[in-house]
Amino acid sequence: MRAVIISHQPSVREALRNALRQTGNYMTIIAEAANFKQAQKLLSTPKPDLAFVDADLPGSEAFTLMQALQSAGISFVVLSDTEQHAFRAVELGALGYLLAPVAVEKVAVTVQRMKKLLGNELNGTVQGQPPGSTHSDHWKDWLERRFYFCAQKYISIIALKDIIQINAARYETEIYVVGTPKPVTCSIGISDFLKEFEEVPFIVKTHRSHLVNLFHVKRYVKEDGVLIVRDHNGGEGSVSLTDAYKDSFVQAMHDLGWKRIRKT
């Protein structure tokens, strides 16, 4: 995989370059740029597969560059010494976010993730599927998978597509299900659900003790920091989306292949 590094800070470029070398030989740095003008030259042939972009470039250069990268079909990961740009970057299509100082172990995790996401795309396939299939096609089987939850008096069998949200209550975990008037309760903790559903692309964490199915989210009210979610009776309810999970929420929609309609 061919990658470029774009940062006005020599120390950031050097730290990332060294970290990438230590993660293996899957990714090759083919060029570096210190500003927007230099970066523009990197978008043409030979076009890189991935760009590491410093969100702290002067002015609004970073976000203008991200838009240019997306238009050119080049995936990108954002670098910054603060999380304040994370949500905006993910909205613009960033596949990941690395906080400075750059740590080798974090870079390694990012590289592996990019290898999984981009490696299959570069080969024209999604893992386990024929060429031409999409990410959403690959994940459709998750919707029909059944799980069963054991309570003291009964066992509930539920399809993942019907789970609206999972919430940690005082002594148990509540599972809100389409068409079920009362939540299904289970005595296991929310941490067990997190482990069980960590590979499910549409079950996302909105709070340290709350999971939501993206397919039941109707809208996100940015000002209030809440998701408007379908309730079990077909109406609407609200779920808080804490700052710590805003970028992963948008990232999940991107990973599912959902198309963002932009303002003109």
C-alpha positions as CSV (number, residue, x, y, z in Angstrom):
1,M,0.0,0.0,0.0
2,R,1.3,3.4,-1.0
3,A,1.0,6.2,1.5
4,V,1.9,9.9,1.8
5,I,2.4,12.0,5.0
6,I,1.2,15.6,5.0
7,S,2.2,17.8,7.9
8,H,3.8,21.2,8.4
9,Q,5.6,19.8,11.5
10,P,8.9,17.9,10.7
11,S,8.8,16.2,14.0
12,V,5.3,14.8,13.3
13,R,6.4,13.5,9.9
14,E,9.5,11.9,11.3
15,A,7.6,10.3,14.2
16,L,5.0,8.8,12.0
17,R,7.6,7.6,9.4
18,N,9.5,5.8,12.1
19,A,6.4,4.3,13.6
20,L,5.3,3.0,10.2
21,R,8.7,1.4,9.6
22,Q,8.3,-0.5,12.9
23,T,4.9,-1.8,12.0
24,G,6.1,-3.9,9.0
25,N,6.5,-3.5,5.3
26,Y,2.8,-3.5,4.2
27,M,2.8,0.3,3.8
28,T,5.3,2.3,1.8
29,I,5.8,6.0,2.2
30,I,6.1,7.3,-1.3
31,A,6.2,11.0,-0.6
32,E,5.8,13.7,2.1
33,A,4.4,17.3,2.0
34,A,4.7,20.2,4.4
35,N,1.7,22.3,3.1
36,F,-1.4,22.3,1.0
37,K,0.4,23.3,-2.2
38,Q,2.9,20.5,-2.0
39,A,0.1,18.1,-1.0
40,Q,-1.9,18.9,-4.2
41,K,0.9,17.5,-6.3
42,L,0.7,14.2,-4.5
43,L,-2.9,13.6,-5.6
44,S,-2.0,12.9,-9.2
45,T,-0.2,9.9,-10.7
46,P,1.1,7.9,-9.1
47,K,-1.9,8.3,-6.8
48,P,-1.4,7.1,-3.2
49,D,-3.7,4.6,-1.6
50,L,-3.7,6.4,1.7
51,A,-2.8,9.9,3.1
52,F,-1.9,10.8,6.7
53,V,-3.1,14.4,7.1
54,D,-2.2,16.8,9.9
55,A,-5.4,18.4,11.1
56,D,-3.4,21.3,12.5
57,L,-2.2,22.6,9.1
58,P,-2.4,26.4,9.1
59,G,-5.9,28.0,8.6
60,S,-8.4,25.7,7.0
61,E,-5.9,23.9,4.8
62,A,-6.4,20.5,6.4
63,F,-10.2,20.4,5.8
64,T,-9.8,21.7,2.3
65,L,-7.2,19.0,1.7
66,M,-9.5,16.3,3.1
67,Q,-12.3,17.4,0.7
68,A,-9.8,17.2,-2.2
69,L,-8.6,13.7,-1.1
70,Q,-12.2,12.5,-0.9
71,S,-12.9,13.9,-4.4
72,A,-9.8,12.2,-5.7
73,G,-10.8,8.8,-4.2
74,I,-7.9,8.7,-1.8
75,S,-8.5,7.4,1.7
76,F,-7.0,9.3,4.6
77,V,-6.2,9.2,8.3
78,V,-6.0,12.3,10.4
79,L,-3.2,13.3,12.8
80,S,-3.6,15.9,15.6
81,D,-2.5,16.7,19.1
82,T,-6.1,17.2,20.1
83,E,-9.4,15.5,19.6
84,Q,-11.3,18.8,18.8
85,H,-11.1,18.1,15.0
86,A,-12.0,14.4,15.2
87,F,-15.8,14.7,14.5
88,R,-15.3,17.1,11.6
89,A,-12.6,14.9,10.1
90,V,-14.7,11.7,10.2
91,E,-17.6,13.7,8.7
92,L,-15.3,14.5,5.8
93,G,-14.6,10.8,5.3
94,A,-11.5,10.1,7.5
95,L,-10.9,6.4,8.0
96,G,-9.1,6.9,11.3
97,Y,-7.6,9.4,13.8
98,L,-4.2,9.3,15.4
99,L,-3.4,11.6,18.4
100,A,0.1,13.0,18.9
101,P,2.6,12.1,20.2
102,V,2.4,9.2,17.7
103,A,2.7,5.9,19.5
104,V,3.9,2.8,17.6
105,E,1.3,0.5,19.0
106,K,-1.6,2.9,17.9
107,V,-0.1,3.2,14.5
108,A,0.2,-0.6,14.3
109,V,-3.5,-0.9,15.1
110,T,-4.4,1.7,12.5
111,V,-2.2,0.0,9.8
112,Q,-3.9,-3.3,10.4
113,R,-7.3,-1.7,10.2
114,M,-6.3,0.1,6.9
115,K,-4.9,-3.2,5.6
116,K,-8.2,-4.9,6.2
117,L,-10.3,-2.0,4.8
118,L,-8.2,-0.9,1.9
119,G,-6.4,-4.2,1.1
120,N,-9.7,-5.9,0.1
121,E,-10.8,-2.7,-1.8
122,L,-7.5,-2.6,-3.7
123,N,-8.1,-6.3,-4.7
124,G,-11.6,-5.4,-5.8
125,T,-13.3,-7.6,-3.2
126,V,-14.7,-7.5,0.3
127,Q,-13.3,-10.3,2.4
128,G,-15.2,-13.5,1.8
129,Q,-17.1,-12.1,-1.1
130,P,-16.9,-12.0,-4.9
131,P,-15.7,-8.9,-6.8
132,G,-18.4,-6.3,-7.2
133,S,-20.0,-6.9,-3.8
134,T,-20.3,-4.0,-1.4
135,H,-19.6,-3.6,2.3
136,S,-23.3,-3.5,3.0
137,D,-23.7,-6.8,1.1
138,H,-21.0,-8.3,3.2
139,W,-22.8,-7.3,6.5
140,K,-26.4,-8.2,5.5
141,D,-26.0,-11.6,7.1
142,W,-25.5,-9.9,10.5
143,L,-29.1,-8.6,10.4
144,E,-30.6,-12.0,10.4
145,R,-28.4,-13.6,13.0
146,R,-30.2,-14.8,16.1
147,F,-29.0,-14.5,19.7
148,Y,-30.7,-15.9,22.7
149,F,-30.8,-14.3,26.0
150,C,-31.3,-16.2,29.2
151,A,-33.5,-14.8,32.0
152,Q,-34.5,-16.6,35.2
153,K,-37.9,-17.8,33.8
154,Y,-37.4,-17.8,30.0
155,I,-35.1,-17.6,27.0
156,S,-35.6,-14.8,24.5
157,I,-34.5,-15.5,20.9
158,I,-33.9,-12.2,19.0
159,A,-32.6,-11.3,15.5
160,L,-30.0,-8.6,15.6
161,K,-32.0,-6.5,13.2
162,D,-34.8,-6.2,15.8
163,I,-32.5,-5.0,18.6
164,I,-33.0,-1.3,19.0
165,Q,-30.7,-0.6,22.0
166,I,-29.0,-2.2,24.9
167,N,-28.8,-0.3,28.2
168,A,-27.1,-1.1,31.5
169,A,-29.7,-0.9,34.3
170,R,-28.9,-1.1,38.0
171,Y,-28.6,-4.8,38.4
172,E,-29.2,-6.1,34.9
173,T,-29.0,-5.2,31.2
174,E,-32.1,-4.2,29.3
175,I,-32.6,-5.1,25.6
176,Y,-35.2,-3.0,23.7
177,V,-36.7,-5.0,20.9
178,V,-39.0,-4.1,18.0
179,G,-42.6,-5.1,18.8
180,T,-41.9,-6.0,22.4
181,P,-43.7,-3.7,24.9
182,K,-41.2,-4.3,27.7
183,P,-37.4,-4.6,27.5
184,V,-35.9,-8.0,27.7
185,T,-33.8,-8.2,30.8
186,C,-30.6,-10.2,31.3
187,S,-28.4,-10.5,34.3
188,I,-25.1,-10.3,32.5
189,G,-23.3,-7.0,32.4
190,I,-23.0,-4.6,29.6
191,S,-19.3,-5.4,29.2
192,D,-20.3,-8.9,28.0
193,F,-22.5,-7.4,25.3
194,L,-19.6,-5.1,24.2
195,K,-17.4,-8.2,23.7
196,E,-20.1,-10.2,22.0
197,F,-21.1,-7.4,19.6
198,E,-17.7,-5.8,18.9
199,E,-17.6,-7.2,15.3
200,V,-21.2,-6.2,14.5
201,P,-20.8,-3.1,12.3
202,F,-24.1,-1.5,13.1
203,I,-24.2,-1.9,16.8
204,V,-22.4,1.1,18.2
205,K,-21.5,2.5,21.6
206,T,-23.1,5.8,22.5
207,H,-22.2,5.9,26.1
208,R,-20.0,3.7,28.3
209,S,-23.1,1.7,29.3
210,H,-25.2,2.0,26.2
211,L,-25.3,0.4,22.7
212,V,-27.6,1.4,19.8
213,N,-28.5,-0.3,16.5
214,L,-27.7,2.3,13.7
215,F,-30.5,1.0,11.6
216,H,-33.0,2.3,14.2
217,V,-31.4,5.8,14.5
218,K,-33.5,8.4,12.7
219,R,-31.4,11.5,13.3
220,Y,-28.6,13.1,15.4
221,V,-29.3,16.4,17.1
222,K,-25.9,17.9,17.3
223,E,-26.8,20.8,19.5
224,D,-28.3,18.5,22.2
225,G,-25.9,15.6,21.6
226,V,-28.7,13.1,21.3
227,L,-29.7,10.4,18.8
228,I,-33.4,10.2,18.0
229,V,-34.1,6.4,17.9
230,R,-37.1,4.4,17.0
231,D,-38.7,2.9,20.1
232,H,-40.2,-0.6,20.5
233,N,-43.7,0.7,19.7
234,G,-42.8,2.5,16.5
235,G,-42.5,5.9,18.1
236,E,-39.4,7.8,18.9
237,G,-37.1,8.1,21.9
238,S,-33.8,9.8,22.5
239,V,-30.4,8.4,23.5
240,S,-27.4,10.5,24.5
241,L,-24.3,10.4,22.3
242,T,-21.4,11.4,24.5
243,D,-18.4,13.3,23.0
244,A,-16.1,10.2,23.4
245,Y,-18.2,8.3,20.9
246,K,-19.2,10.9,18.3
247,D,-16.4,10.1,15.9
248,S,-16.9,6.4,16.1
249,F,-20.6,6.9,15.5
250,V,-19.9,8.7,12.2
251,Q,-17.1,6.3,11.4
252,A,-19.6,3.3,11.7
253,M,-21.9,4.9,9.2
254,H,-19.0,5.4,6.8
255,D,-17.9,1.8,7.3
256,L,-21.4,0.6,6.4
257,G,-21.1,2.3,3.1
258,W,-23.8,4.9,3.8
259,K,-23.8,7.8,1.4
260,R,-23.6,11.3,2.8
261,I,-25.5,13.9,1.0
262,R,-23.6,17.2,1.1
263,K,-24.9,20.7,1.0
264,T,-24.4,22.5,-2.3
